[in-house]
Amino acid sequence: LGGATLAELAVEFERATRRRLVLADPALAELRFGGRFRADDIDGFTHLLATTLDLDVESAADGTIVLRKKNSNSP
């Protein structure tokens, strides 16, 4: 019920793609998502998150993807 948390999905995407998905805001980890996602399409999934949750998506040279809230006022 309620789908998987974003933290759980991040683990599944890392397992399938060998690319790390980092949640810069701990509150993002607890968000729940239902539905079906292709485990090998981490770019499509992060694009969906960026557009629906208004997140910034940063890709590092090593393939790591960092998600953070756009209006985050981090110190």
N, C-alpha and C positions, 0 to 999 in steps of 0.2 A: 504494500500500500504506500502511495506517495512517491514511488520511484526511488532512485538512488541519489545520494548526496553528491555534490560536485567533487568532494574529496574522493569518494569511491570511484567516480567516473574518471578522475585524473589518474588513479592507479591503473584502471583498465586500459586507458589510452596509452599510458607509458608501457604497459606490458605488450600491447599490440604494435606500437610504433617505435619503441625504444627512445621516444622523445619525452622529456620531462615537462609536466604541466604544473607550474608553480602558482599558487593562489596567494597574492601579496596581502590580501585582506582576509584575516581569519573568518570573518562573517560569511564570506563566499563559500567556504568549505561546507557549511551546513545547509545551503540551498539545495532543494530537492528537485529532480527532473524526472519526468516520465517520458516514455516513448522509446523509439528505437534509433540508435545512432550507429553508423558504420565505425567500427573500432579502428579502422585504418585511415579514417578521414579526420584527423585531429585539426587540420586547418579549417575544414568546413564547420566542425563543431565549435571551434573558438570564434569563428566569424559569426555564427549564430548567437553565441553568448555575448559577443561584443555589441551586436545590434539590438538584441532584446533586453540586455541588462545594462547597457550604456557603459561598457568596460573598455579600457585600453588593453590592447594585445601587443606585447613586445616579444619579438623573436631574437634570441641570441645566436651567435655564430655556431655554437655547439648544438643547436636544435632545440634548446630549452625555450618554452613559451611561458611568459609571465602575464597573468591577468590581474588587473587592479581597477578599482573604481575610478572613473574619470575625474570626479570632483574630490578625490582623496586629498586631505591636507596633512600629509605625513610630515613629521618633524625632520 
